């Protein structure tokens, strides 16, 4: 199985001079640029000056256009050693000009949302491999698995580096036998690696960004590079970086044999792993992850109290009562109240979030032992205060739990739903009552959650 080859400290692909047509629509001009990939997985360009001529005038026209829309240029170029670069997503961050006796030239600085580099291999690669470069993933030793698509390996540094944004982790799958359909194998492998990346993002409580994907097959290596935002470390990881074996195995297993068919699982994970700098944000993110998972997966009959036809009759009765009451009001007040109440009536037939949580937990068999229903209600009410008032503490009573307690309760419930969805069983980190090791599924007689540490 291929492992990342050693590179210089600040680069993942050596700088090379590429030359070829730089274009926008039908307009084109020859250009050259030294291109490399830096340690964060970002494409870096150093363009040679481009002479200002009638042929290159489209560059200045695009830069100075009145529209605020971003203009994407194309650049298809080749290096002396045969390496090729291609992008349809090049943008200028600045467009300078320099003049001397030789004439006037553009001196552009560019960025690229997506680019593809292709390199010829020195030796044929009979078994295709797909490798994803990762940011933010720490691990001790390599994680291994075997699956229908081949051999899997995942790794990352076990020590925090000097550069948090470095793409120094990786996830790779290599076919065990030559696949009969290489294109199909690649497509399936891309889905598998993406699934594992999302599950491991949940494990680390951080969105593991993957700026580089490399496909190696036959006589060519194809490297696709995406520009991405800076990586942030997770504040409340679900697993210690020394203990990823179990969740990695569950990630692989759940792709091929999911214990539950889950809708919008990745959306819930993204909300769960989203960066939060304050407890208010952490609470909203965790509750949104839980709400997304619940609302996406409850059955229509679980989401409503009464069947639509039956509630329609009930609603008509309620409307008649409301109209009778409003007839005693002034016309202006009655019209305003009627509009407001008419919109609210539909909400009467919708089950509460906590009731839907109970129903989905029962159907999925999510163990909620040790989760005090009163603490769950209090956490939901705290979220409502943050969302609707923008604050929690100003009108909180002295007897109310602190915000951190609410965060840990909601995250714990979300963790148990996600564990159930992917079929994970084993040890993990629970933050309820403080940072501690816990086991899923919990013991039947688990104690109620303790208050957060002071």
C-alpha positions as CSV (number, residue, x, y, z in Angstrom):
1,X,0.0,0.0,0.0
2,X,1.5,3.4,-0.9
3,X,2.5,5.7,1.9
4,X,3.2,9.4,1.6
5,X,6.6,10.0,0.2
6,X,8.9,12.4,2.1
7,X,8.8,16.0,1.1
8,X,10.4,19.2,2.1
9,X,9.1,20.7,5.3
10,X,6.9,23.4,3.7
11,X,5.8,21.7,0.5
12,X,3.8,18.6,-0.5
13,X,4.6,19.0,-4.2
14,X,7.9,20.3,-5.5
15,X,7.8,23.7,-7.4
16,X,7.8,23.2,-11.1
17,X,7.6,25.6,-14.0
18,X,4.5,25.0,-16.1
19,X,3.7,26.7,-19.4
20,X,0.6,26.8,-21.5
21,X,-2.6,28.7,-22.5
22,X,-4.1,31.0,-20.0
23,X,-7.7,31.7,-21.1
24,X,-11.1,33.1,-20.5
25,X,-13.7,31.8,-22.9
26,X,-12.4,32.2,-26.4
27,X,-9.6,34.5,-25.4
28,X,-6.2,33.0,-24.6
29,X,-2.6,33.9,-24.1
30,X,0.5,31.9,-23.4
31,X,1.7,32.1,-19.8
32,X,4.1,30.4,-17.4
33,X,4.0,29.9,-13.7
34,X,5.9,28.0,-11.0
35,X,3.4,25.9,-9.2
36,X,3.7,23.9,-6.0
37,X,1.5,22.6,-3.2
38,X,2.3,24.0,0.3
39,X,2.1,22.1,3.6
40,X,-1.6,23.0,4.1
41,X,-2.5,21.5,0.7
42,X,-3.0,24.8,-1.0
43,X,-1.9,25.4,-4.6
44,X,0.7,28.2,-4.8
45,X,1.4,30.1,-8.1
46,X,4.2,32.4,-9.1
47,X,3.3,33.7,-12.5
48,X,5.9,35.1,-14.9
49,X,5.0,38.5,-16.2
50,X,2.5,38.5,-19.0
51,X,3.2,41.1,-21.8
52,X,0.4,43.6,-22.2
53,X,-0.8,43.2,-25.8
54,X,-4.0,43.2,-27.7
55,X,-4.1,39.4,-27.2
56,X,-3.8,39.7,-23.4
57,X,-6.2,42.6,-23.0
58,X,-9.0,40.3,-21.8
59,X,-7.1,39.9,-18.5
60,X,-7.3,43.6,-17.7
61,X,-10.9,43.8,-19.0
62,X,-11.9,41.0,-16.7
63,X,-10.1,42.5,-13.7
64,X,-11.6,45.9,-14.1
65,X,-15.2,44.8,-14.9
66,X,-17.9,46.6,-12.9
67,X,-19.7,43.3,-11.9
68,X,-18.9,41.9,-8.5
69,X,-19.0,38.4,-9.8
70,X,-15.7,36.5,-9.5
71,X,-14.1,35.7,-12.8
72,X,-12.6,32.2,-13.1
73,X,-9.8,31.7,-15.7
74,X,-8.6,28.5,-17.2
75,X,-4.9,27.5,-17.2
76,X,-3.7,24.3,-18.9
77,X,0.0,23.9,-18.8
78,X,2.9,21.4,-19.0
79,X,6.2,21.1,-17.3
80,X,9.5,20.0,-18.9
81,X,9.3,16.6,-17.3
82,X,5.9,15.9,-18.8
83,X,3.8,16.8,-15.7
84,X,0.5,18.5,-16.5
85,X,-1.6,21.0,-14.7
86,X,-5.2,22.0,-15.4
87,X,-7.8,24.2,-13.8
88,X,-11.0,26.0,-14.7
89,X,-11.1,27.8,-11.3
90,X,-8.2,30.2,-11.3
91,X,-8.9,33.7,-9.8
92,X,-6.6,36.7,-9.4
93,X,-6.0,38.1,-6.0
94,X,-4.2,41.1,-7.5
95,X,-3.1,42.3,-10.9
96,X,-0.1,44.5,-10.9
97,X,1.7,46.1,-13.9
98,X,5.4,46.7,-14.5
99,X,7.0,48.8,-17.3
100,X,10.5,49.2,-18.6
101,X,12.3,49.5,-21.9
102,X,11.0,46.1,-22.9
103,X,7.4,47.1,-22.5
104,X,4.5,46.8,-20.1
105,X,3.6,43.5,-18.4
106,X,0.9,42.1,-16.1
107,X,2.3,40.7,-12.8
108,X,-0.7,38.7,-11.5
109,X,-1.1,36.9,-8.2
110,X,-3.5,34.0,-8.3
111,X,-5.4,31.5,-6.3
112,X,-7.2,28.4,-7.3
113,X,-10.3,26.8,-6.0
114,X,-9.6,23.4,-7.7
115,X,-6.7,22.2,-9.8
116,X,-5.5,18.9,-11.1
117,X,-1.8,17.8,-11.5
118,X,-0.9,14.7,-13.4
119,X,2.5,13.0,-13.1
120,X,4.0,10.1,-15.0
121,X,5.0,7.2,-12.8
122,X,8.5,5.7,-13.1
123,X,7.0,2.2,-12.9
124,X,3.5,0.9,-13.7
125,X,1.1,0.7,-10.8
126,X,-1.0,-2.5,-11.4
127,X,-3.3,-2.1,-8.4
128,X,-5.0,1.3,-8.2
129,X,-4.9,3.3,-5.1
130,X,-6.8,6.4,-3.8
131,X,-5.3,8.6,-1.2
132,X,-6.8,11.5,0.7
133,X,-4.6,14.0,2.5
134,X,-6.1,15.1,5.8
135,X,-5.8,18.1,8.1
136,X,-6.3,17.9,11.8
137,X,-6.1,14.1,12.3
138,X,-3.8,12.9,15.0
139,X,-3.2,9.2,15.7
140,X,-0.7,6.8,17.2
141,X,0.4,4.2,14.7
142,X,-1.6,3.2,11.6
143,X,-5.2,2.2,11.4
144,X,-5.8,-0.8,9.1
145,X,-8.8,-2.5,7.7
146,X,-9.7,-4.9,4.8
147,X,-12.9,-4.4,2.8
148,X,-14.5,-5.3,-0.5
149,X,-12.6,-2.5,-2.2
150,X,-9.2,-3.5,-0.9
151,X,-6.9,-2.6,1.9
152,X,-7.4,0.6,4.0
153,X,-4.9,2.5,6.0
154,X,-5.3,5.8,7.9
155,X,-2.6,7.7,9.9
156,X,-1.6,11.1,11.2
157,X,1.0,12.5,13.5
158,X,0.7,11.6,17.2
159,X,2.2,14.9,18.3
160,X,0.7,18.3,17.7
161,X,2.9,20.0,15.1
162,X,4.1,23.5,14.8
163,X,1.6,24.1,12.1
164,X,-2.0,23.1,12.9
165,X,-3.1,23.6,9.4
166,X,-0.7,21.1,7.9
167,X,-2.2,18.3,5.7
168,X,0.0,15.7,7.4
169,X,-2.6,13.0,7.8
170,X,-3.8,10.6,5.2
171,X,-6.4,7.9,4.4
172,X,-5.7,5.5,1.6
173,X,-7.4,2.5,0.0
174,X,-5.7,0.2,-2.5
175,X,-7.4,-2.5,-4.5
176,X,-6.4,-6.1,-3.5
177,X,-6.9,-7.3,-7.1
178,X,-7.1,-5.5,-10.5
179,X,-10.7,-4.2,-10.6
180,X,-12.7,-5.2,-13.7
181,X,-14.0,-1.6,-13.9
182,X,-11.4,0.9,-12.8
183,X,-13.7,3.9,-13.1
184,X,-16.4,2.2,-10.9
185,X,-13.8,1.2,-8.3
186,X,-12.5,4.8,-8.1
187,X,-16.1,6.2,-7.7
188,X,-16.9,3.7,-5.0
189,X,-13.6,4.3,-3.2
190,X,-14.2,8.0,-3.2
191,X,-17.5,7.5,-1.5
192,X,-15.9,5.1,1.0
193,X,-13.1,7.5,1.9
194,X,-15.5,10.4,2.3
195,X,-17.7,8.3,4.6
196,X,-14.7,7.4,6.8
197,X,-13.6,11.1,6.8
198,X,-17.0,12.2,8.1
199,X,-17.1,9.5,10.8
200,X,-13.6,10.3,12.0
201,X,-14.5,14.0,12.0
202,X,-17.2,13.0,14.5
203,X,-14.7,11.0,16.5
204,X,-12.3,14.0,16.7
205,X,-15.1,16.6,17.0
206,X,-13.4,18.5,14.2
207,X,-14.2,18.8,10.5
208,X,-11.2,17.0,9.1
209,X,-10.5,18.8,5.9
210,X,-9.2,16.9,2.8
211,X,-7.5,19.4,0.4
212,X,-5.8,16.7,-1.7
213,X,-7.0,13.5,-3.3
214,X,-4.5,11.4,-5.3
215,X,-5.5,8.6,-7.7
216,X,-2.6,6.3,-8.6
217,X,-3.2,3.8,-11.4
218,X,-1.4,2.4,-14.4
219,X,1.4,4.8,-15.4
220,X,-0.1,8.1,-14.0
221,X,-0.7,9.8,-10.7
222,X,-3.6,12.3,-10.7
223,X,-3.6,14.8,-7.9
224,X,-6.7,16.9,-7.3
225,X,-6.2,19.9,-5.0
226,X,-9.0,21.9,-3.4
227,X,-8.7,25.2,-1.7
228,X,-10.1,25.0,1.9
229,X,-10.5,27.0,5.0
230,X,-8.0,26.7,7.9
231,X,-8.2,23.6,10.0
232,X,-9.3,24.0,13.7
233,X,-8.7,21.4,16.4
234,X,-11.7,19.9,18.2
235,X,-12.4,21.1,21.7
236,X,-14.5,18.1,22.9
237,X,-13.2,15.0,21.1
238,X,-15.3,11.8,21.4
239,X,-12.1,9.6,21.3
240,X,-8.6,10.1,22.5
241,X,-6.2,10.1,19.6
242,X,-4.5,7.0,21.0
243,X,-7.8,5.1,20.8
244,X,-9.2,5.4,17.2
245,X,-9.1,1.7,16.3
246,X,-12.7,0.9,17.3
247,X,-14.4,3.9,15.7
248,X,-12.3,3.4,12.5
249,X,-13.5,-0.2,12.3
250,X,-17.1,1.0,12.8
251,X,-16.6,3.6,10.1
252,X,-15.5,1.1,7.5
253,X,-18.1,-1.5,8.6
254,X,-21.0,1.0,8.6
255,X,-20.3,2.0,5.0
256,X,-20.8,-1.6,3.7
257,X,-23.4,-2.8,6.3
258,X,-25.1,0.1,8.0
259,X,-27.1,-1.1,11.0
260,X,-29.6,1.6,10.3
261,X,-30.4,3.4,7.1
262,X,-29.9,7.0,8.2
263,X,-31.0,10.1,6.3
264,X,-28.7,13.1,6.4
265,X,-26.1,11.5,8.7
266,X,-23.4,13.7,7.3
267,X,-25.3,16.9,8.0
268,X,-25.7,15.9,11.6
269,X,-22.0,15.2,11.9
270,X,-21.0,18.5,10.3
271,X,-23.1,20.4,12.9
272,X,-21.7,18.2,15.7
273,X,-18.1,18.8,14.7
274,X,-18.5,22.5,13.8
275,X,-16.1,24.8,15.6
276,X,-17.6,26.6,18.5
277,X,-15.7,29.2,20.5
278,X,-18.4,29.8,23.2
279,X,-20.7,27.5,25.1
280,X,-23.7,29.2,23.5
281,X,-22.4,28.2,20.1
282,X,-21.5,24.7,21.2
283,X,-25.0,24.2,22.6
284,X,-26.7,25.5,19.4
285,X,-24.4,23.3,17.2
286,X,-25.0,20.2,19.3
287,X,-28.8,20.7,19.4
288,X,-28.9,21.4,15.7
289,X,-27.1,18.2,15.0
290,X,-29.6,16.3,17.1
291,X,-32.6,18.1,15.6
292,X,-31.3,17.4,12.1
293,X,-30.9,13.8,12.8
294,X,-34.3,13.5,14.4
295,X,-36.4,15.5,11.9
296,X,-34.7,13.7,9.0
297,X,-35.4,10.3,10.3
298,X,-38.8,10.3,12.2
299,X,-41.6,8.8,10.3
300,X,-44.5,11.0,9.2
301,X,-46.7,9.4,11.8
302,X,-44.2,10.1,14.5
303,X,-43.8,13.8,13.6
304,X,-47.6,14.5,13.9
305,X,-49.9,14.0,16.8
306,X,-53.0,13.3,14.7
307,X,-53.3,12.2,11.1
308,X,-53.6,15.2,8.7
309,X,-57.3,14.5,7.8
310,X,-58.3,14.1,11.5
311,X,-56.5,17.2,12.5
312,X,-58.1,19.2,9.7
313,X,-61.5,18.5,11.3
314,X,-60.1,19.5,14.7
315,X,-58.6,22.7,13.2
316,X,-61.9,23.7,11.7
317,X,-63.6,23.4,15.1
318,X,-60.9,25.5,16.7
319,X,-61.2,28.1,14.0
320,X,-64.9,28.4,14.6
321,X,-64.3,28.9,18.3
322,X,-61.6,31.5,17.6
323,X,-63.9,33.4,15.3
324,X,-66.6,33.4,17.9
325,X,-64.3,34.8,20.4
326,X,-62.8,37.4,18.0
327,X,-66.2,38.7,17.0
328,X,-66.3,40.6,20.3
329,X,-63.2,42.4,19.5
330,X,-62.7,45.5,17.3
331,X,-62.4,44.6,13.6
332,X,-58.8,45.8,13.4
333,X,-57.7,43.7,16.4
334,X,-59.7,40.7,15.3
335,X,-58.1,40.7,11.8
336,X,-54.6,40.9,13.3
337,X,-55.2,38.2,15.8
338,X,-56.9,35.9,13.3
339,X,-53.9,36.0,11.0
340,X,-51.5,35.2,13.8
341,X,-53.6,32.4,15.3
342,X,-54.3,30.8,12.0
343,X,-50.6,30.4,11.4
344,X,-50.1,29.0,14.9
345,X,-52.8,26.3,14.5
346,X,-50.6,24.1,12.3
347,X,-48.0,23.9,15.1
348,X,-50.6,22.3,17.4
349,X,-50.3,19.0,15.4
350,X,-46.5,18.9,15.5
351,X,-44.9,16.8,18.2
352,X,-42.3,18.5,20.4
353,X,-38.7,17.8,19.7
354,X,-38.2,15.8,22.9
355,X,-41.2,13.6,22.1
356,X,-39.8,12.9,18.7
357,X,-36.5,12.2,20.3
358,X,-38.1,9.6,22.5
359,X,-39.9,8.0,19.6
360,X,-36.8,7.8,17.4
361,X,-34.7,6.5,20.3
362,X,-37.2,3.7,20.9
363,X,-37.3,2.7,17.2
364,X,-33.5,2.8,16.8
365,X,-33.0,1.3,20.3
366,X,-30.7,4.2,21.4
367,X,-29.8,3.6,25.0
368,X,-30.5,6.8,27.0
369,X,-29.8,5.4,30.5
370,X,-28.3,8.0,32.8
371,X,-29.8,10.9,30.9
372,X,-32.2,12.6,33.2
373,X,-35.3,13.8,31.2
374,X,-35.5,16.9,33.3
375,X,-31.8,17.8,32.4
376,X,-32.7,17.2,28.7
377,X,-35.7,19.5,28.9
378,X,-33.6,22.2,30.7
379,X,-30.9,21.9,28.0
380,X,-33.5,22.4,25.3
381,X,-34.9,25.4,27.1
382,X,-31.4,26.9,27.4
383,X,-30.9,26.5,23.6
384,X,-34.2,28.3,23.0
385,X,-33.1,31.2,25.2
386,X,-29.8,31.5,23.3
387,X,-31.5,31.3,19.9
388,X,-34.5,33.6,20.6
389,X,-32.9,36.0,23.0
390,X,-29.2,35.8,22.2
391,X,-28.3,35.1,25.8
392,X,-28.7,32.6,28.6
393,X,-27.3,34.0,31.8
394,X,-29.0,37.3,32.1
395,X,-32.3,35.9,33.2
396,X,-31.1,32.5,34.4
397,X,-32.1,31.6,38.0
398,X,-29.5,30.7,40.5
399,X,-31.0,27.2,40.6
400,X,-30.5,26.8,36.8
401,X,-27.7,24.6,35.6
402,X,-24.7,26.4,34.0
403,X,-24.5,26.4,30.2
404,X,-21.6,23.9,30.2
405,X,-23.9,21.3,31.8
406,X,-26.5,21.8,29.0
407,X,-23.8,21.5,26.3
408,X,-22.5,18.1,27.7
409,X,-26.0,16.7,28.0
410,X,-27.0,17.5,24.5
411,X,-23.7,16.3,23.0
412,X,-24.0,13.1,25.0
413,X,-27.4,12.4,23.5
414,X,-26.2,13.2,20.0
415,X,-23.2,10.9,20.5
416,X,-25.4,8.0,21.5
417,X,-27.6,8.5,18.5
418,X,-24.6,8.6,16.2
419,X,-23.0,5.6,17.8
420,X,-26.2,3.6,17.3
421,X,-26.5,4.8,13.6
422,X,-23.0,3.4,12.8
423,X,-23.1,0.4,15.1
424,X,-20.2,1.4,17.4
425,X,-19.7,-0.3,20.7
426,X,-16.8,0.3,23.0
427,X,-15.0,3.0,25.0
428,X,-15.3,6.7,24.3
429,X,-14.9,10.0,26.1
430,X,-18.0,11.4,27.8
431,X,-18.0,15.0,29.0
432,X,-21.0,14.6,31.3
433,X,-19.9,15.3,34.8
434,X,-16.4,16.0,33.6
435,X,-13.9,14.5,31.1
436,X,-14.1,10.8,31.7
437,X,-13.9,7.4,29.9
438,X,-17.3,5.8,29.3
439,X,-18.6,2.6,27.6
440,X,-21.3,2.4,24.9
441,X,-23.9,1.0,25.3
442,X,-24.0,2.1,28.9
443,X,-24.9,-0.3,31.7
444,X,-28.7,-0.6,32.2
445,X,-28.4,0.9,35.7
446,X,-26.2,3.8,34.8
447,X,-26.4,6.7,37.3
448,X,-28.0,10.0,36.4
449,X,-25.5,12.6,34.9
450,X,-23.6,14.6,37.5
451,X,-23.4,18.3,37.4
452,X,-20.5,19.8,35.5
453,X,-17.3,20.6,37.4
454,X,-16.9,23.9,39.0
